[in-house]
């Protein structure tokens, strides 16, 4: 084992020798890839092929409800709108299939990633954490007063390395986050944290409750609200290593980032090439 799981696969990333299954050809899913997903499911399920026989081609299975994206009204406050967006993403459900239905190339322009978000809504299939971040960016684009920025965590568990990502949000002096995970405590955070330090410590503590030790946090730049932007997202602007930084250094890093979010310092500048 390499000791590193597939990037942003959360804590159940596919690590078999075959590599991760990613749908790169759009929809409908290619039959060969679809069958490969079922073979993996049979390999992981205790009932093996009996499980798939009871599902595939079974016309008597109950109809699965299709989640409907939230309608956001001007009369609703920002915390309520964020809660509705999270509720919709949770209804899509976390993807346990072993197949990533939507390919996310992080270096693509924002407008192209927003096209992926539209596809996620149209197909209404389970998603993992990185897909959830892209969807959350799309659904919050009209919330002009809300700063959105990626927060990526790297953690260790029993010698393996895991990666997870959420979309941090900042509004009216409070921090929160949107996202999906296998663990309810590692995804959505209400808009209630007075400081970024408090928000990150909450995730670190919740990881510890799952026997994971967070050893790196990457903070990205705030994402543009322009869904047609040709800019790409800057996923790594600041790196914090909780295991190496003192509490004072940890707080200083977070305060520096937070001041810029509040506009107290000079505007963010992308690194020059």
Wavefront OBJ file of the C-alpha trace (Angstrom):
o trace
v 0.000 0.000 0.000
v 1.189 3.508 -0.798
v -0.260 4.824 2.436
v -2.269 7.476 0.580
v -5.897 6.981 -0.423
v -7.487 8.473 -3.522
v -7.669 12.248 -3.224
v -10.864 13.567 -1.660
v -12.377 10.106 -1.433
v -13.137 10.754 2.251
v -12.511 7.789 4.527
v -13.711 4.991 2.270
v -11.647 5.798 -0.819
v -11.162 2.923 -3.239
v -7.612 1.654 -2.752
v -7.721 -1.629 -4.635
v -5.036 -2.470 -7.169
v -7.518 -1.758 -9.960
v -7.578 1.913 -9.010
v -10.616 4.157 -8.496
v -13.618 3.917 -10.794
v -14.433 7.308 -12.319
v -17.107 8.008 -14.904
v -15.252 10.101 -17.489
v -17.619 9.532 -20.400
v -20.778 11.174 -19.101
v -24.262 9.690 -19.182
v -25.594 7.125 -19.687
v -22.787 5.311 -17.863
v -20.854 2.989 -20.177
v -22.020 -0.636 -19.654
v -18.464 -1.845 -19.017
v -17.996 0.706 -16.237
v -21.459 -0.029 -14.849
v -20.682 -3.743 -14.666
v -17.312 -3.019 -13.037
v -19.132 -1.054 -10.324
v -21.397 -4.025 -9.633
v -18.453 -6.434 -9.534
v -16.795 -4.295 -6.883
v -20.026 -4.086 -4.927
v -20.346 -7.868 -5.038
v -16.769 -8.207 -3.817
v -17.420 -5.932 -0.841
v -20.895 -7.164 0.127
v -21.268 -10.217 2.396
v -23.970 -11.702 0.135
v -21.773 -11.299 -2.966
v -23.711 -11.997 -6.187
v -26.921 -12.748 -4.308
v -27.043 -9.066 -3.430
v -26.847 -7.867 -7.025
v -29.284 -10.510 -8.249
v -31.864 -9.124 -5.862
v -31.470 -5.614 -7.275
v -30.482 -5.695 -10.942
v -33.503 -6.148 -13.198
v -35.871 -6.235 -10.215
v -38.928 -4.258 -11.306
v -40.597 -4.507 -7.893
v -38.123 -2.286 -6.056
v -39.642 0.864 -4.505
v -39.360 4.086 -6.476
v -36.456 6.225 -5.306
v -37.488 9.850 -4.677
v -35.574 12.463 -6.674
v -34.363 15.361 -4.494
v -35.436 18.819 -5.662
v -32.973 21.738 -5.458
v -34.092 24.341 -2.909
v -35.960 27.485 -3.909
v -34.222 30.355 -2.153
v -36.382 33.383 -1.391
v -35.388 36.911 -0.484
v -37.456 36.621 2.697
v -35.161 33.863 3.984
v -32.052 34.659 5.985
v -28.633 33.401 4.914
v -28.432 30.721 7.667
v -31.792 29.316 6.513
v -30.679 29.314 2.874
v -27.455 27.472 3.748
v -29.427 24.915 5.759
v -31.749 24.300 2.780
v -28.775 23.857 0.439
v -27.200 21.368 2.840
v -30.506 19.501 3.211
v -30.682 19.065 -0.567
v -27.096 17.783 -0.791
v -27.723 15.370 2.083
v -30.809 14.052 0.270
v -28.617 13.211 -2.736
v -26.777 10.913 -0.292
v -23.144 10.004 0.058
v -21.762 7.766 -2.697
v -20.934 4.284 -1.385
v -21.077 2.598 -4.808
v -17.327 2.593 -5.511
v -17.965 4.547 -8.732
v -17.443 8.307 -8.869
v -20.244 9.373 -11.184
v -18.917 12.879 -11.916
v -15.342 13.611 -12.918
v -13.945 16.696 -11.172
v -10.813 18.205 -12.673
v -9.886 20.825 -10.137
v -7.761 22.935 -12.492
v -10.634 23.585 -14.899
v -12.191 27.075 -15.129
v -14.971 27.751 -12.652
v -17.559 27.918 -15.437
v -16.734 24.338 -16.468
v -17.026 23.108 -12.885
v -20.408 24.826 -12.686
v -21.454 22.795 -15.732
v -20.570 19.675 -13.724
v -22.746 20.970 -10.871
v -25.674 21.305 -13.282
v -25.116 17.703 -14.358
v -25.087 16.566 -10.720
v -28.477 18.228 -10.227
v -29.883 16.769 -13.447
v -28.718 13.188 -12.829
v -29.489 13.275 -9.089
v -27.001 10.545 -8.138
v -24.986 10.048 -4.915
v -21.837 12.166 -4.587
v -18.690 12.339 -2.479
v -17.049 15.275 -0.743
v -15.319 16.994 -3.690
v -18.422 16.760 -5.866
v -20.415 18.181 -2.940
v -18.076 21.182 -2.732
v -18.577 21.926 -6.439
v -22.339 21.618 -6.020
v -22.297 23.854 -2.928
v -20.355 26.527 -4.823
v -22.992 26.480 -7.560
v -25.948 26.597 -5.169
v -24.484 29.479 -3.131
v -23.387 31.584 -6.112
v -26.324 33.983 -5.742
v -25.572 34.608 -2.052
v -23.415 37.613 -2.845
v -22.662 38.497 0.769
v -21.307 35.047 1.600
v -17.608 34.283 1.215
v -17.016 30.668 0.143
v -13.594 29.023 0.382
v -12.382 25.396 0.231
v -11.057 23.736 3.380
v -9.131 20.508 2.734
v -8.103 18.130 5.510
v -5.475 15.412 5.483
v -5.660 12.888 8.290
v -3.948 9.687 9.424
v -5.562 6.481 10.623
v -3.732 3.197 11.232
v -0.859 4.160 8.939
v -3.105 5.229 6.067
v -3.589 8.800 4.829
v -7.053 10.152 4.046
v -8.245 13.362 2.400
v -11.495 15.210 2.878
v -12.796 18.592 1.754
v -15.662 20.948 2.635
v -16.728 24.422 1.519
v -16.113 26.964 4.250
v -18.583 29.856 4.447
v -18.250 33.236 6.138
v -21.109 35.686 6.615
v -21.849 38.498 9.024
v -18.962 37.655 11.350
v -19.724 33.923 11.574
v -18.112 30.832 10.011
v -19.681 27.555 8.941
v -19.333 24.921 6.210
v -21.231 22.882 3.630
v -20.315 19.391 2.489
v -20.838 15.640 2.570
v -19.087 12.820 4.397
v -19.742 9.349 5.690
v -19.633 10.976 9.125
v -22.270 13.556 9.994
v -19.768 15.413 12.170
v -17.314 15.953 9.278
v -19.611 17.751 6.848
v -22.163 20.505 7.519
v -21.396 23.107 10.168
v -24.004 25.716 11.012
v -23.109 29.361 10.579
v -22.339 29.820 14.278
v -18.563 29.828 14.782
v -17.184 33.206 15.829
v -13.686 32.452 14.520
v -12.057 30.269 11.896
v -9.952 28.735 14.668
v -13.115 27.481 16.384
v -14.429 25.975 13.143
v -11.178 24.154 12.343
v -10.767 22.917 15.907
v -14.283 21.489 15.709
v -13.319 19.458 12.631
v -10.043 18.369 14.255
v -11.929 17.225 17.363
v -14.560 15.400 15.298
v -11.805 13.651 13.333
v -10.235 12.614 16.630
v -13.574 11.106 17.671
v -13.281 8.922 14.528
v -9.683 7.974 15.512
v -8.266 10.207 12.746
v -5.434 12.649 13.393
v -5.511 15.759 11.192
v -1.954 16.638 10.158
v -2.603 19.197 7.406
v -5.260 21.768 6.552
v -5.305 23.660 3.255
v -7.307 26.872 2.954
v -8.180 28.066 -0.544
v -9.015 31.545 -1.780
v -12.629 32.762 -1.759
v -14.456 31.536 -4.855
v -15.946 33.991 -7.352
v -19.738 34.378 -7.398
v -19.618 34.644 -11.193
v -20.689 31.231 -12.511
v -19.348 32.182 -15.960
v -15.850 33.000 -14.668
v -12.912 31.567 -16.604
v -10.749 31.765 -13.474
v -9.834 28.502 -11.816
v -10.283 27.960 -8.084
v -7.146 28.434 -6.019
v -7.461 25.392 -3.771
v -4.292 25.981 -1.737
v -3.579 29.507 -0.499
v -2.523 28.743 3.076
v -1.328 25.488 4.648
v -1.611 24.820 8.390
v -0.052 21.775 10.044
v -1.820 21.311 13.393
v 0.700 18.747 14.640
v 3.682 21.045 14.045
v 2.282 24.524 14.638
v 1.887 25.774 18.184
v -1.564 26.903 19.228
v -0.349 30.503 18.937
v 0.921 29.927 15.383
v -2.279 28.080 14.465
v -4.355 31.010 15.688
v -2.133 33.562 13.924
v -2.521 31.757 10.594
v -6.301 31.635 10.995
v -6.505 35.268 12.095
v -4.483 36.387 9.068
v -6.809 34.511 6.732
v -9.897 35.778 8.570
v -8.824 39.427 8.449
v -8.552 39.182 4.698
v -12.020 37.609 4.516
v -13.339 40.565 6.484
v -11.554 42.986 4.168
v -9.365 44.405 6.893
v -6.181 43.728 4.959
v -5.288 44.210 1.326
v -7.330 42.116 -1.116
v -6.292 38.573 -1.899
v -3.712 38.328 -4.603
v -3.149 35.271 -6.671
v 0.487 34.153 -6.784
v 2.243 35.449 -9.897
v 3.612 32.814 -12.223
l 1 2 3 4 5 6 7 8 9 10 11 12 13 14 15 16 17 18 19 20 21 22 23 24 25 26 27 28 29 30 31 32 33 34 35 36 37 38 39 40 41 42 43 44 45 46 47 48 49 50 51 52 53 54 55 56 57 58 59 60 61 62 63 64 65 66 67 68 69 70 71 72 73 74 75 76 77 78 79 80 81 82 83 84 85 86 87 88 89 90 91 92 93 94 95 96 97 98 99 100 101 102 103 104 105 106 107 108 109 110 111 112 113 114 115 116 117 118 119 120 121 122 123 124 125 126 127 128 129 130 131 132 133 134 135 136 137 138 139 140 141 142 143 144 145 146 147 148 149 150 151 152 153 154 155 156 157 158 159 160 161 162 163 164 165 166 167 168 169 170 171 172 173 174 175 176 177 178 179 180 181 182 183 184 185 186 187 188 189 190 191 192 193 194 195 196 197 198 199 200 201 202 203 204 205 206 207 208 209 210 211 212 213 214 215 216 217 218 219 220 221 222 223 224 225 226 227 228 229 230 231 232 233 234 235 236 237 238 239 240 241 242 243 244 245 246 247 248 249 250 251 252 253 254 255 256 257 258 259 260 261 262 263 264 265 266 267 268 269 270 271 272 273
